[in-house]
Amino acid sequence: MFEKDKLEQLDKRKAAWQKNLDKNLEKNPERKEQFFTDSKIPLDTTYTPLVLKNFDYEEKLGLPGEYPFVRGVQHNMYRSRLFTMRQYAGYGNAEETNKRFRYLLEQGQTGLSVAFDLPTQLGYDSDHPLSRGEVGKVGVAIDSLQDMEILFEGIPLDKVTTSMTINSPAAIILSMYIALAEKQGIPFTKLNGTIQNDILKEYVARGTYIFPPEPSMRLITDIFSYSRKHLPSWNTISISGYHIREAGSTAVQEIAFTLANGIAYVDAAIKAGLNIDQFAPRLSFFFNAHLNFFEEIAKFRAARRIWARIMKERFGAVNPRSMMLRFHTQTAGCTLTAQQPLVNIIRVAFQALSACLGGTQSLHTNSYDEAFSLPSEHAVSIALRTQQVLGYEIGVTDTVDPLGGAYFIEYLTDKIEEEVMNYILRIDELGGAIRAIEEGFMQQEIHQSAYEYQKEIENGRKVVIGLNKFVSKDEETIKLAKSSPAVEEYQQEKLKKLRQERNDEKVTAVLNRLYNAAQSSENLVPVIIEAVKAYATVGEICNVLRDVFGEYRQQVLL
């Protein structure tokens, strides 16, 4: 890409410049901190074409919308369509969350994203003893199709894209969405959205798993297979690095472990008899936008290039869409502070900007009060306005990959790719992602990184404004959203009434059929759809699957 004699001249100039710099540093020494990214990649003072002397433009960069998709997965990117502005929301009961959804849509949000409470995520009904104190706390309580009907009341499913953060019970929640579309008279072909459906990261970083890995992977590939035939516009999985990063990983580990999990899902689908180009175009990803601005941009770009090569060279994909890494981004909840909470607005804005410059397809911006509670209406509106300013006011969406070709960005992209591939090779040597998880490899790597990051905050090497530097005695008073303790009682009464009014014979019959299907190789999604249409609850369906599959108990890592 660069002429050899010109690079030699530049090398000599750089050496002379370095001598001048060294003299200058005697008078004006650098700041005391060392200069590294969060992944401990050392940073030079400046970058020139010398770091890219073997750079092959077509191999490493290419053009937007073309392999290896470093510069974006669409040719025209945001000039044709802005990233989807998708605020994550859900609390209390379905009625309250429906009101929040309607408010966000009125404010200009362009996609819904559903947060479920812990009992729903773990496959328990609101009246289960283990649900006590958690109903509606960190998301909306969904016990049956009845709740799903209320959740989307007045919201036509063919007019919105919906993302649902649910994993172990993903097949049940998707079945409810399908049943609701049928009730609304909407063809399944018009349903557009994403089900997270990523169980491997639950074992690694988040903990809301129910079943052991093998039957969990079966449920995931059953969704792949069903959706290929019936939901052509639905993203069948959102392979998540977000929670891996929130658990304390570095940027490199986030990408490496996420893509390793992605390889495991592709392997499982192929073993289940699916053709790579039949299901791979509907795979999607979910990443974190953290604080180290340029590392985050390079991380997103490197992830696209690595995935494109994996799909083409490792799995033999032919369809270019199978090679595209499409992803949603959420700003980093773990970076929000309770101290000086309004500073979180600034953090979120820069994190969102890195996601935009990195080429995200959709975006969630965290609210400034989330270190205290679920976001208030005021806080969530500011978070949405942050996205709207980014999309419409500051010009960064007017050209595709504006940082492409920058010496520092391309160097950092290459370096992250190199370190990610080293991790993927190590995971391959261990026998793949599932084996690496069972042996605790990923978990231990994340734990170590989290420990080191926290230690740097505590000793002051990592500056956190308001926490360990520029501390203020006068803290802002902000109005917080509060969840009502009456939600749990309300959900329990609603469940009691549902069980009295539904056809119990029909429920029993379909649950027996599900039990038999789970013991065979039959695709479980159609049976689960019939179960939710009979108003079987999340807990009842999960209990049948627990009886067949058992429950997973993760080993304690010492």
N, C-alpha and C positions, 0 to 999 in steps of 0.2 A: 504493500500500500504506500510505502514511503521509499524514495530513492536512497540507495545505499550510501552514496557520497554525501548526500544532504544529512543523513543520520550521523555519519562520522563527524561532520562539521558541528552538528548540534551537540554531539557527545563532548567534543573539546570545549565548546562554549559552556556547556553545563558544568564541566570540571572547573573552569575559571570562575563561573558564577558561584560555585560551592565555596571556593576559597574566599570570595568577597563576603559571602554569607557568614562564614566562620568568623571573619574579622568583625563583622557587624554584631554577631552574637556575643562577642566579648564585651561590647558596650551595652547591648540590649538583649540580655539572655531571655530564652523562651520561658513561658510559664512553667511552673513546677511540675504540673501533671504530665504524664506520658501520653502520647497521641496514638490511640488505638480505636478501632470500631468496637462495638459491643461483643463481636465475635473474636476479639483479640487479634484482628488483622492490623499490623503496624501501618501507620500513615506517614508518608513522606511530606516534605514541605510543599512541593509542587510536582506536577506531572506533565510530561512532554511526550512527543511521539516515540521517545526511546523505550517507553514501557510497552509500546504496541508494535515494535519493529517487525515481529513475525505475524502481525495481525492480517488475517484474510477476511476481507469485508463480507464476501458472500457466505463464507462458512460461519463467521462469528456474529454477523449483524443482519445482512439482507435488508429487505424492504418490509414495511408494515403489511400485515395480512398474509405474509408468505413465510415459508419454512426458513429458518427455525423459530420464527415468530418472536424474536427478541424485542422487536420494536412495536409489538402489539398484535392481537389476533384478528383485528379488522383492518382493511386497507385504509379506511378514512377515520377510524376511531371516533373521537368525540365530535368531530366536525359533522358527522351524520347523526349521531345519537349520544347524548351524555350518559355517563355512568348512571345506573339506577340508584336513586336516592331511597335507601331502604332502611328505615329506623326500626331497630329491634324493640319490640314492645309486648307486654303481657303481664298482667298482675290481677290478683283477686279472682273474680269469677268472669265468665264469658261476657256477661252484660257490661261490666266495667271496661273490659278490654275492647269490646266492640266500640264503645264510646271513644276510647283513645285512638283506635284505628281510624274512625271517621274524622276525628280532629286532625290527625296527621295528614290524611288525604286532602282535607280542606286547606291545609297549610302548604300543599304542593308536593307532598311525598309521592313518589312514583312506584313504590313497591312495598308490600307488607312483609314483616318478618315476625314470626310468632315465638315468644318465649313461653315455655311451659313450666309449671311448678315441679318441684322435686318428686312428689308422689307420682305424677304422670310420667315423668322421665324414667322412674324406676318400676313402672308397671303396677302401681297400687291405686286403688280407688280412694276417694277422699274420706271414706268411713273406715279404712283399714287402721288398726292400732298404730302401725309404723308411720302413718301419715300425720299423726297428731302434732299440731304446732307448725306444720309446713304447708298446709293447704293454701294455695294462692299467694305464697310469700315471694318467691323469686320468679314467678311467671303465672300464667293463667292455669286454673284447674280444669282439665278436660277429662271427664269420666266416661262420657258416652257420645253418640252421634247427636243427641239432644243438645249438649254443650257446643258442639261444632256448629250446629244450626244457628244457635244464638250468637256465637262468636262472629259469624259472617253475615248476620242479618242485615239486609239492605246493601250488601256488597256483592255485585255480580262477579262470579269467579272468572268469567271470560274477559273481564275488564281490568283485572289486576294480576300482577305476578306475586306469588306468595312463597316465602321461604319459611321452612319450619325446622327449628332446632330440636330435633328429636332423634334418638339413636336406637336403643334396644326395642322400644315399641314403634319404630318407624313404619313398619308395615301396617300397623293398626291405625295410626294417625293418617297415613296416606289413604288407607281404605275409607276412613271417615270423609276425607276431602272428596274422594271419588263418589261416594254415596251422596254427599251434599250436592255435587255438580249434577248428578242424575236427578235429584229432587228439584234443582233449579232449571232443569231442562237444557243443560249445557253439554254439547258433545265433548267427550274426553279429549278429542284432538285439539280443542281450544284451551285446554288447561296449560298454564305456563307457570313454572316456579321450580322450587328445589326442596328436596327432603334431605336433611343432613345425613342420616343413615350411615354414619362412620363410627363403627364400634371399636376399631383398633385404637384410636386415640383415647377412647374411654378407658381402656386398660392401661394406657401409658400415662395419662395426664389428668383425667377428669373424674372418673369413678362411677358414672351412672350406667353401669352395665348390669345385665341380669343373667344372661345365659353364657355358657362356655364359648370359646372362639369358634369351634366347628359349626354348631347349629346357628350361631350368630351370622357367620359367613353365608350359610345357606339362605337365611332370611334375606340377606342383602342381594344375593344373586337371583333369588326369586323375584325381588322387586325389579332388578335389571331386566329379567326375561319378560315379566308382565308388561312393564312400561314400554319395552321395545315394540310390542304389538299394539298397545292401547293408548299410550301417552307419549306420542312422538316429540312433543315440545317440552317434556318434563325432564329436569335434571335429576337423575336417579340417585345421586350421592353428592355430598359436598365434603370432599376429603380435607380434613381440617388440621391446619397447623396453628390456628389461632389459640386453641387451648393448650397446645404444647408450649407455645411462647408464654402464655399467661402463667404456666406452671414453672417458668424460670429458664427455659432454653435460650440459647443464643439464636441469632438470625440464621446462621449456618445449620444448626441443629433443627430449627423449625422446618426449613426446606428439606433437609436430608430425611428426617423421620417421616414427614408428610409424604414425600415422593416414594419412600420405601413402603409405606402403607398403601399408596396407590398401586405400586407394583403387585402387592399381595392381592388387592381386589381384582386387578386384571387377570392375574394367574387363576384366581378362584372362578371367575366368570368363564374363562377359557375351559377350565376343567369341567364346568357345568354344561359345556357344549355350545357356548355362545361364540359367534365369530367376532373378532376384535373390532371390525368396522361396523358391526351391528349395534354395539353398546358404547364404545369408547367416545363417540361424539357427544354423548349426554353426561359424561363425567364432568364434574366441576370441583373447584377447590375453594378454600376459605383461609385467608391469611391475616396476620396481625400487622398493623402499621405501628411500629414502636418509635422510639425517640431519636435514634441515630439516623438522621435524615438521608444522607447519601447512601449509607449501607442498605436502608430499606428500599430505596429506588433500585439499586443494583440487585438486591435480593429477588425482587419481582421479575426483573429482566432475566436473571440467571435461571430462575425456576422455569420460565417458559422454554428456554433453550434446552435445558436438561430433559424436560418432559418430552419435548418434540423428538429428541434423539432416542430416548428410551422407547417411545412408541414406534418409531420408524425402524430402529436398528435391532432392538431387543424383541419386539413383538411382531414386527413385520406389517404394521398398519400401512394401508395404501391411501385411504381417504384422508386428505389434509385436515379435516375437522377432527379426526381421531387424534391428531398430533397437537391440537391447540389446547393449551392450558388456560382455561377460562376461570376467573376467580372473583370472589367477593372479598372485600376487605372490611375489617372493623378496627377502629383505633384502639389503642392498648389500654384496657381497663386497669391493668396492674400499675400503670404509671400515674393514675389519678391520685391526688392527695386530699386528705381532709383539711390540712392546713392551707390557708389561702385558696379556697376552692375555685374562685373565679380565674385563677391562673390556669386551671385545667382547660378553659376555653382556648387559651393560646396553644397549649400542648396539643390539643385535639386538632386545631387548625393546621399546624405544621405536619402532624401525622397524616391527616387527610390529604394534604398537598403531596406528600411523598407517595401515597397510594395512587393519586391521579397521575403524577409524573411517571409512576411505575406501570401504568396501563391497566388499572382495575376495571372490571365490568360493572360492579355495583359496590356501594359503600354504605357503611353505618358509622356515624360519628357519635361517640359517647357524650353523655351529658355531664355538666360540670359538678353535679351533686351526687354522682354515683358512688363516691367513696363513703357516703352516708346511707343511702337508701335507693330504692327504685326511683327513676327520675321524675321530677315534677313536670307539670305541663309547660311551665315557663322554661325550664332547663332543656327540655327536649325540643322546644321550638327554636332555641338558640342553636342547638346542635344541628337541626335541619337547616337553619339559615346559613350556618357555616358551609354546608355543602352547596347551597344555592349561590353564595358569593363565589365559591370556588368554580362552579360551573358556568356562571353567567357574567362575572364582573372583572376578573383579574387576567384573562387572556391565556391562561395555561391550557385551555381546551381548544385553542385555535389552530394548533399545528400538532402533528403526530410525533411523539417521542422527541420533544425538543432538546433533551440532553443526550440523545444518541450521537456517538462519535466523540463526546468529551473524554479527554485522555483519562481523567480520574475515574469517571463512571465506567468506562470500558475496562480499565484495569481492575476495578473493584468487582465488576461483573465476572470477569475471568477468574479472579481469585476465589470468589464465593463458589463458583462452579467447581473449581478444583477441590476445595475443601468438602463440598457436599458430596462429590463423587467418591472421595476417600471414605466417607461415612457409609455410603450406599454399598461400596465394595466390602466393607467390614460386616455390614448386615447380611449381605449375600453369603459371606463366608460362614456366618453363624447359622445359615439355613433359611434366611428370609425374615420378614418383619415379625411374623407371628412367633417364630422361635426366639427372636431377639427380645420380644416383649416377655415371653414366658421365662427367659433367663434373666430378665431385669436389666438388660443392657441399656435400652433407651431411658428407662426410669432413672438409673444411676447417673447417666450422663446429664440428664436434666437437673437432678438433685444437686450435682456438683456445681453446675453453672449457676443455679439459683443461689446456692450458698456463697459463691464467689461474688456475685452481683450485690447481694445484701451486705456482705462484708465491706465492699467498696463504698456503699452508701454510709455505713456506720463509721468508717474511718475517714470519710470526707473526700475520698478520691473521686467518687461519683457524686456530682452536685445535683441536689434536688431542691429547687427553689421553694422556700417556705418550710422545708423540713430540716435540712442541715446547713443551709446558707440563706442569708437575707430573711431570717426568721422575724415575724411580726408578732408583737404582743397583743395587738388589737385585731382579732379575727373577725371576718365578715359574718354577719348573721344572715342565713339564707332559709327560705321557707321550704320545708321538706314534704314530700308526698308520704302519706301514711296509709298502710293497709289495715283494713278493719278486721278485728278478731271474729266478727260475725260471719265472715266468708266461709269458714270451716263448717259451722252449723248449717248455714244456708245450703252448701253443697251436699251435706249429709241428708238434709230433708228432701232435697231434689232427687237424690239417688233413691231414697226410700219410696218416694212417690212413683218414680220411674219403674221400679221393680214391681210395684203393685199394679200398674196399668199395662205393662207390656205383656206379650204372650209368652209365658214362661216355658210352655211346651216347645215352642219354636226355638227359643233360646237354648234349651237343653239339647234339642236335636242337632242344632248347628254346632254347638260346642263339642258334642260327641263326634260329629263329623270332622271337626278340626283336630281332635285328639287322634283319630285314625289317620288323617292325612299327614300329621306331623310324624307319625311312625313309618310313613312310606316316603317315596321320593316325589310325591305330588307337589306342584307349585301351591304354596299356602296362601298367596294373595287373594285369589278368587274366593276361597273359603272364608278368609277373614273379612272380606267385603260383605259376604252374606251374614256373618256374625254381627258386624256393626249395624247393618240394616235391620237386624232383629232387635237392636238396642242392647246387645251384650256389651258389658262395660270393659274398659281397658284392663282392669284388674282381673276380671273373669277370663278374658282371653289369655292374658299373660299367665294366669294360674294353670290353664290347660297346657301351655307350652312349657311351664316350669315342670309339670308332672312328667313330660316326655323328655325334655332336654336337660333338666337339672338346673342348678344355679352355680355361677362361677364364684369361687373364692380365691382371690389373688394371694400368692405367697408373700409373706413379710420379708422385705429386703433389709438385711442388716449391714 
